[in-house]
């Protein structure tokens, strides 16, 4: 009798989840058959670069990715969501299989042909069902928001994009890190013990990856994006001309040059209603409103820029108006024109607004990476205005308000410590689509009155701070007194800017435990990892929906400012006419 010994697969392959077979000594005698595990299944399974457990989890996460989120998704976006979640599922499957083998003290085995066949059948059944259900849910969201249906051909983009772009790329990146780990671990074991080498290698890989992503990839991408969008900042919107009125920045006599205002700054100071247009809507006499703005190129740093904007506000007579608003822009310097326009119509033009730019990046990108600059800009601008305002005689001061949308609301909050600070130093605030990380906003929502929901919170019986979630419903709580300064947050249940948070990865938020909001389908559920990426991909398209949904608040600024300014809203015909002027229906 002879023997043949085949060495077992290296432990590195087992730890990596590679499908290997451990073959022990096989004894062969006359007339005896060779014993051992069954041969590897024929065909391409022998060369398949992915493991069976990983693909099972990838299929599960792909199917779950078709569940609805806050906004409708095109086929392309759905494919990206599926691909990223499939890669996460694949990684979890590989990890789960490796953990089970470690607990059971078993080695990796080659899956049987029946296992692959079952996976193929499951894929053939589950994937079409998920696609059909996903299509149904997307159509319901579009119906709810009054949007046209997505072309059927769009669904054909889902699987190719999901497979080719994010899934393959992310799995390949993970395998690259695995190879780096093995290579470094083998070298360290020449000098230190195996356990110490494992710990040190893991620490080096994790810390190194974080530093590379944060310090090289992210910072480099932000610098590149900043440069690219700075070129756009030099452009001027078609039809925009430098103002002739001394009541605007960039006009003759202004302390701020027209060229330094930036793309959105030039549109802002050149826009807005004239005194004639205001009078035609209000039915009485009107003034030309004051608008001052400082661009990134107007001054070298945020403190000097804020002081320059306030100097120009004083030059234009802004402190002599009855209403003065300190507005914080989004990163690119954009401010929704509906907000200042509504304010100026409602006050008969007896209003002044001051704001400034702090970044070149577009709104959704600045929302993710420009939080510090938004905070500094909001604080510096309000403090500069407040210092000048405080020097005025008490009976000669205008009513002082703050406003901001999206990241602008984050910056607008930055100068205040809480409810009473807002109440004592302002006459009110109008903040739209507040990001979930807003410090004051989160403190008000988290400390809401018992029985109220995260989607429609009530804070301290609404004595100062209130929340509006539906433009057609009075601001709750109805019947409760609302004297003194009024702080109003406008937020839509379907606005991803309001609800996006990294906690969505592993924690179910309150708004997904409560009854769904008015414009969110009831089928929306929280799923670990999946929901985070669904809401993340909702962010870039938050403005691509009709008014009253997503991050589109234009038609609500009329009612918002009427509420905060404490104006009489009994003339409903005039209010509706003004809404059509400010934010025409989609």
C-alpha positions in Angstrom: 0.0 0.0 0.0 1.3 3.5 -0.9 0.4 6.9 0.4 0.1 10.3 -1.1 0.1 13.4 1.0 -1.3 16.7 -0.3 -0.6 19.7 1.9 -3.5 21.7 3.3 -4.3 25.1 2.0 -2.4 27.9 3.7 -4.3 29.5 6.6 -4.0 32.9 4.8 -6.3 31.6 2.1 -8.8 30.3 4.7 -8.8 33.6 6.5 -9.5 35.5 3.3 -12.6 33.5 2.5 -11.0 31.8 -0.6 -12.8 28.6 -1.4 -10.1 25.9 -0.7 -10.2 22.2 0.1 -8.2 20.7 2.9 -7.1 17.2 1.7 -5.7 14.8 4.3 -3.4 11.8 3.5 -5.1 9.6 1.0 -4.2 5.9 1.1 -4.4 4.0 -2.1 -4.4 0.2 -2.2 -4.9 -2.4 -4.9 -8.5 -2.2 -6.2 -9.3 0.6 -3.7 -10.9 3.9 -4.8 -9.3 7.2 -3.9 -11.2 8.7 -1.0 -11.5 12.4 -0.1 -13.8 15.3 -0.7 -15.7 15.6 -4.0 -13.9 17.4 -6.8 -14.4 21.0 -7.5 -17.5 21.6 -9.6 -16.7 21.8 -13.3 -17.0 24.8 -15.5 -16.7 28.4 -14.6 -17.5 27.8 -10.9 -13.9 26.8 -10.5 -12.8 30.2 -11.7 -15.6 32.3 -10.1 -13.8 35.2 -8.3 -16.5 35.5 -5.6 -17.5 33.3 -2.7 -20.9 31.7 -2.3 -21.7 33.2 1.1 -20.7 36.7 -0.1 -22.9 36.4 -3.2 -25.9 35.2 -1.1 -25.7 38.3 1.1 -25.0 40.5 -2.0 -28.3 39.2 -3.5 -30.2 40.0 -0.3 -28.9 43.5 -0.1 -29.5 44.1 -3.8 -33.1 43.1 -3.4 -33.5 45.3 -0.3 -32.1 48.3 -2.1 -35.2 48.4 -4.3 -37.3 49.4 -1.3 -38.5 53.0 -1.4 -36.9 56.0 0.4 -37.9 59.7 0.5 -37.6 60.7 -3.2 -38.1 58.9 -6.5 -35.0 57.3 -8.1 -34.1 56.9 -11.7 -32.7 53.6 -13.1 -29.2 55.0 -13.0 -29.4 56.1 -9.3 -31.1 52.8 -8.4 -28.2 50.9 -9.9 -25.7 52.9 -7.9 -27.6 52.2 -4.7 -27.9 48.5 -5.5 -24.2 48.2 -6.4 -22.9 49.9 -3.2 -25.3 47.9 -1.0 -24.4 44.7 -2.8 -20.7 45.3 -2.1 -21.6 45.8 1.6 -23.7 42.7 1.6 -20.9 40.7 0.0 -18.4 41.8 2.6 -20.8 40.9 5.4 -21.4 37.5 3.9 -17.6 36.8 3.6 -17.2 38.0 7.2 -20.1 35.9 8.5 -18.8 32.8 6.8 -15.3 33.3 8.2 -16.7 33.9 11.7 -18.7 30.7 11.5 -15.7 28.7 10.4 -13.7 30.1 13.3 -16.4 29.3 15.9 -17.0 25.8 14.5 -13.2 25.2 13.9 -13.9 24.2 10.3 -11.9 24.9 7.1 -13.4 26.4 4.0 -15.0 23.9 1.7 -15.8 24.0 -2.0 -19.6 24.5 -2.3 -21.5 21.7 -4.0 -23.1 22.1 -7.4 -26.5 22.1 -5.8 -25.6 25.2 -3.7 -24.7 27.2 -6.8 -27.8 26.0 -8.5 -30.0 27.1 -5.6 -28.3 30.6 -5.7 -29.0 30.8 -9.4 -32.7 29.9 -8.8 -33.0 32.4 -6.0 -31.5 35.1 -8.1 -33.8 34.3 -11.1 -36.8 34.6 -8.8 -35.9 37.3 -6.2 -34.3 39.8 -8.5 -37.2 40.2 -11.0 -39.7 40.4 -8.1 -37.6 43.1 -6.4 -37.3 45.1 -9.6 -41.1 45.0 -10.2 -41.8 46.0 -6.6 -39.2 48.7 -6.8 -40.8 50.1 -9.9 -44.2 50.0 -8.2 -43.0 51.9 -5.2 -41.2 54.5 -7.3 -44.4 55.1 -9.3 -46.3 55.6 -6.0 -43.8 58.2 -4.8 -44.1 60.1 -8.1 -47.9 60.0 -7.9 -47.7 61.4 -4.4 -45.5 64.3 -5.5 -47.3 64.9 -8.8 -44.3 63.9 -11.0 -44.2 62.1 -14.3 -43.4 58.4 -14.4 -39.8 57.3 -15.1 -39.4 55.7 -18.5 -39.5 51.9 -18.4 -36.2 51.8 -20.3 -34.6 53.4 -17.3 -34.9 50.1 -15.3 -32.7 48.3 -17.8 -29.8 50.4 -16.5 -30.0 49.1 -13.0 -28.2 45.8 -13.1 -25.3 46.7 -15.4 -24.5 49.8 -13.5 -24.8 48.0 -10.2 -22.5 45.2 -11.3 -19.9 46.9 -13.3 -19.3 50.2 -11.4 -19.7 50.2 -7.6 -19.9 46.5 -6.8 -16.8 45.3 -8.7 -14.8 48.4 -7.7 -15.6 48.2 -4.0 -14.9 44.5 -3.8 -11.6 45.0 -5.6 -10.6 47.8 -3.2 -11.4 45.6 -0.2 -9.3 42.8 -1.7 -6.5 45.3 -2.2 -6.5 46.2 1.5 -6.6 42.4 2.3 -3.5 41.9 0.2 -1.7 44.8 1.9 -2.6 43.4 5.3 -1.2 40.0 4.4 2.0 41.4 3.0 2.6 43.6 6.0 1.7 40.9 8.5 4.2 38.4 6.9 7.0 41.0 7.2 6.2 41.9 10.7 6.2 38.3 11.8 9.9 38.1 11.0 10.5 40.5 13.9 7.7 40.1 16.4 5.2 37.4 17.5 2.2 36.4 15.4 -0.4 38.0 17.7 1.5 41.3 18.1 2.0 41.3 14.3 -1.8 40.8 13.7 -2.7 43.6 16.0 -0.1 46.1 14.7 -0.9 45.3 11.1 -4.6 45.8 11.7 -4.0 49.2 13.4 -1.7 50.3 10.7 -4.2 49.4 8.0 -7.2 51.0 9.7 -5.4 54.2 10.7 -3.6 54.5 7.4 -6.9 54.0 5.5 -8.6 56.8 7.5 -5.7 59.1 7.0 -5.6 58.5 3.3 -9.3 58.9 2.9 -9.6 62.0 5.1 -6.2 63.6 4.4 -5.5 62.7 0.8 -8.6 61.5 -1.1 -11.2 63.7 0.6 -9.1 66.8 1.0 -7.7 66.5 -2.5 -11.2 66.0 -3.9 -12.5 69.1 -2.1 -9.6 71.2 -3.3 -10.1 70.0 -6.8 -13.9 70.7 -6.6 -13.2 74.1 -5.0 -11.0 75.0 -8.0 -13.4 73.7 -10.6 -16.4 75.6 -9.1 -14.3 78.7 -8.5 -14.1 79.0 -12.3 -17.9 78.9 -12.5 -18.0 81.5 -9.8 -16.5 83.9 -12.3 -19.4 83.6 -14.7 -22.5 85.8 -14.7 -26.0 84.5 -15.2 -27.5 85.4 -18.6 -29.4 88.7 -18.4 -27.8 89.8 -15.1 -26.6 93.4 -15.2 -24.8 95.5 -12.5 -27.4 97.5 -10.5 -27.7 101.3 -10.9 -29.2 101.8 -7.4 -27.0 102.9 -4.6 -29.0 100.6 -2.4 -27.2 97.5 -3.8 -23.7 96.1 -3.4 -21.7 96.3 -6.7 -23.4 99.5 -7.7 -21.6 102.8 -8.2 -20.6 104.1 -4.8 -20.7 100.6 -3.2 -17.8 99.5 -1.0 -17.8 96.2 -2.8 -17.0 95.8 -6.4 -19.3 94.1 -8.9 -16.6 91.7 -10.1 -15.9 90.4 -6.6 -19.5 89.3 -5.8 -19.3 86.0 -7.6 -21.9 84.4 -9.8 -24.7 84.1 -7.3 -23.9 87.3 -5.5 -24.3 89.2 -8.8 -27.6 87.6 -9.4 -28.8 88.3 -5.9 -28.0 92.1 -5.8 -29.3 92.5 -9.4 -32.5 90.7 -8.7 -35.5 91.2 -6.6 -38.7 93.3 -7.1 -38.5 97.0 -7.8 -40.6 99.6 -5.9 -43.0 99.7 -8.8 -43.5 95.9 -8.8 -44.0 95.8 -5.0 -46.6 98.6 -5.2 -48.5 96.8 -7.9 -48.9 93.7 -5.7 -49.4 95.4 -2.4 -51.7 98.1 -3.7 -49.9 101.0 -2.0 -46.7 102.9 -2.0 -43.4 101.1 -1.8 -39.6 101.6 -1.4 -36.7 100.0 -3.2 -35.3 97.3 -0.8 -31.7 97.3 0.3 -29.5 94.3 -0.6 -25.8 94.0 0.4 -23.6 91.1 -0.3 -19.9 90.2 0.0 -18.3 87.6 -2.2 -15.3 85.3 -1.5 -13.2 87.6 -3.6 -14.4 90.8 -1.8 -12.1 90.3 1.2 -9.3 87.9 2.2 -10.9 86.3 5.2 -14.3 85.7 6.8 -14.0 88.3 9.5 -13.0 91.1 7.2 -15.6 90.0 4.6 -18.4 90.2 7.3 -17.2 93.6 8.4 -17.2 94.8 4.8 -20.7 93.5 4.1 -22.0 95.4 7.2 -20.1 98.6 6.2 -21.8 98.4 2.8 -25.1 97.8 4.5 -24.7 101.0 6.6 -23.6 102.9 3.5 -26.8 101.8 1.7 -29.0 102.9 4.6 -29.9 99.4 5.7 -30.1 100.2 9.4 -32.7 102.9 8.8 -35.2 100.3 7.4 -38.0 98.8 9.6 -36.8 95.2 9.0 -33.2 94.0 8.8 -32.5 90.4 7.9 -29.1 88.6 8.3 -29.2 85.8 5.8 -26.7 82.9 5.5 -26.2 81.5 2.1 -25.5 77.9 1.0 -21.8 77.1 0.2 -21.8 78.5 -3.3 -23.2 81.8 -2.2 -26.7 80.9 -3.4 -29.7 82.1 -1.6 -33.2 81.1 -2.6 -34.6 84.3 -4.2 -38.0 83.4 -2.9 -37.0 84.3 0.6 -35.8 87.9 0.1 -38.5 88.5 -2.5 -41.3 87.5 -0.2 -39.9 89.6 2.6 -39.6 92.7 0.4 -43.2 92.3 -1.0 -44.6 91.8 2.5 -42.8 94.8 3.9 -43.5 97.1 1.0 -39.8 97.3 0.3 -39.0 98.7 3.7 -36.5 96.0 4.4 -32.7 95.3 4.1 -30.9 92.0 3.7 -27.2 91.4 4.3 -25.4 88.2 3.4 -22.0 86.9 2.2 -20.4 83.9 0.4 -18.1 81.5 2.2 -17.4 78.7 -0.4 -17.4 77.9 -4.1 -18.9 74.4 -3.7 -22.5 73.7 -4.7 -25.2 73.2 -2.1 -25.2 69.4 -1.7 -21.4 69.2 -1.6 -20.9 72.1 0.7 -23.6 70.4 2.9 -21.2 67.4 3.4 -17.8 69.2 3.7 -18.3 72.9 4.4 -19.8 72.9 7.8 -17.0 74.7 9.6 -16.9 77.5 7.0 -20.7 77.9 7.2 -20.5 78.1 11.0 -17.8 80.7 10.9 -19.6 82.8 8.3 -22.9 82.8 10.1 -21.4 83.7 13.4 -19.1 86.4 12.1 -21.8 88.1 10.0 -24.4 88.2 12.7 -22.0 89.4 15.3 -20.8 92.2 13.0 -24.4 93.3 12.3 -25.4 93.0 16.0 -22.5 95.1 17.2 -23.5 97.9 14.8 -27.2 97.5 15.5 -26.6 97.6 19.3 -24.9 101.0 18.9 -28.1 102.5 17.6 -30.6 104.2 19.9 -33.2 101.7 21.1 -36.1 103.5 19.4 -34.2 103.8 16.1 -33.3 100.1 15.6 -34.9 98.0 12.9 -36.5 94.7 13.8 -33.6 92.2 13.5 -34.3 88.7 11.9 -32.1 85.8 10.7 -32.8 83.4 7.9 -31.2 80.5 6.0 -32.0 77.5 4.0 -30.2 74.1 4.2 -26.6 74.7 5.3 -27.5 78.4 5.5 -29.8 77.5 8.5 -26.8 75.8 10.1 -24.7 78.9 9.7 -27.6 81.2 10.9 -27.9 79.2 14.1 -24.2 79.4 14.9 -24.3 82.8 16.7 -26.8 81.6 19.3 -26.7 79.3 22.3 -30.3 78.4 22.5 -34.0 79.3 22.6 -33.7 82.4 24.8 -30.6 83.7 23.1 -32.6 83.7 19.8 -35.6 85.3 21.6 -33.5 88.0 23.3 -31.3 89.1 20.4 -33.6 88.8 17.4 -37.2 89.5 16.5 -37.5 86.2 14.9 -36.0 83.6 12.5 -37.1 81.7 9.4 -35.0 78.6 8.7 -35.9 76.2 5.9 -34.8 72.6 5.4 -32.4 72.4 8.4 -29.8 69.7 8.1 -30.0 67.0 10.7 -26.7 68.0 12.3 -27.9 71.6 13.1 -27.0 72.0 16.8 -30.0 74.1 17.9 -32.4 72.3 15.7 -31.4 68.9 17.0 -31.7 70.2 20.6 -35.2 71.4 20.0 -36.3 68.2 18.3 -34.6 65.9 20.7 -36.1 67.7 23.7 -39.6 67.9 22.1 -42.8 67.7 24.2 -44.0 64.2 25.0 -46.5 62.9 22.4 -45.2 65.0 19.5 -43.2 63.4 16.7 -39.8 64.0 15.2 -41.5 64.8 11.9 -43.8 67.4 13.5 -42.2 68.3 16.9 -43.6 70.7 19.4 -41.1 72.4 21.7 -42.1 74.0 25.0 -45.7 74.3 23.8 -44.5 76.4 20.9 -43.7 79.5 23.0 -40.8 80.5 20.7 -39.8 77.7 18.4 -42.2 76.0 16.0 -42.1 73.7 13.1 -44.1 73.7 9.8 -44.2 70.4 7.8 -47.3 71.1 5.6 -47.8 74.5 3.8 -51.6 73.9 3.8 -51.9 73.4 7.5 -51.5 76.0 10.3 -48.3 75.8 12.3 -48.9 73.7 15.4 -49.7 73.8 18.2 -52.9 75.5 17.2 -54.5 77.8 19.9 -51.3 78.2 21.9 -50.0 81.8 22.4 -46.9 82.7 20.3 -45.8 86.1 21.6 -42.5 87.8 21.3 -39.9 86.6 18.9 -41.0 83.8 16.6 -38.6 81.1 15.3 -40.0 79.0 12.6 -38.4 75.9 11.0 -39.9 74.7 7.7 -39.2 71.0 7.0 -40.8 68.5 4.7 -41.2 64.8 5.7 -39.6 64.0 2.3 -36.6 66.3 2.6 -33.4 64.1 2.7 -31.4 67.2 3.9 -33.5 67.2 7.1 -33.2 63.4 7.8 -29.8 62.4 6.5 -27.4 61.3 9.2 -24.6 58.8 9.5 -26.6 57.2 12.4 -28.9 55.7 9.7 -26.2 53.1 9.1 -26.9 51.1 12.2 -29.7 52.9 14.2 -33.4 53.3 13.4 -34.4 57.0 13.7 -37.6 58.1 15.4 -39.1 59.4 12.1 -39.0 55.8 10.7 -40.7 54.4 13.8 -43.5 57.0 13.7 -46.4 57.2 11.1 -44.9 58.3 7.8 -45.2 62.0 6.9 -47.7 63.4 4.4 -45.5 62.9 1.3 -43.6 59.7 2.3 -45.0 56.3 1.2 -45.9 54.0 4.0 -43.6 51.2 2.6 -40.5 53.1 3.6 -38.7 51.0 6.2 -35.3 51.3 8.0 -32.8 48.6 6.9 -29.3 48.6 8.3 -26.7 50.0 5.8 -29.4 50.1 3.0 -31.4 53.1 4.2 -28.3 55.2 4.7 -27.2 54.8 1.1 -30.8 55.3 -0.2 -31.1 58.7 1.7 -27.6 59.6 0.7 -28.4 59.3 -3.0 -31.6 61.3 -2.4 -29.5 64.3 -1.4 -28.3 65.5 -4.9 -31.9 65.4 -6.2 -33.6 67.0 -3.3 -34.5 70.1 -5.4 -35.6 68.2 -8.4 -39.1 67.7 -7.1 -42.3 69.9 -7.2 -42.7 72.7 -4.6 -43.8 71.5 -1.2 -41.8 68.3 -1.4 -38.1 67.4 -0.9 -36.0 70.5 -0.4 -38.2 72.8 -2.4 -39.6 75.6 -0.2 -40.1 78.5 -2.6 -43.9 78.8 -2.4 -43.8 78.5 1.4 -41.7 81.6 2.1 -44.7 83.9 1.8 -46.6 82.2 4.6 -43.3 81.7 6.5 -42.4 85.4 6.5 -46.0 86.4 7.3 -45.9 84.1 10.3 -42.5 85.3 11.6 -43.2 89.0 10.9 -46.6 88.6 12.6 -48.5 90.1 9.7 -52.2 89.8 9.1 -52.9 86.9 6.8 -56.7 87.4 6.4 -56.4 88.5 2.8 -56.1 85.0 1.3 -56.5 86.2 -2.3 -53.6 88.5 -2.0 -51.5 85.8 -0.3 -52.2 83.3 -3.1 -51.4 85.9 -5.7 -48.1 86.7 -4.0 -47.3 82.9 -3.8 -47.7 82.7 -7.5 -45.3 85.6 -8.0 -42.7 84.3 -5.6 -42.8 80.6 -6.4 -44.9 79.8 -9.5 -46.5 76.3 -9.4 -44.4 73.6 -11.1 
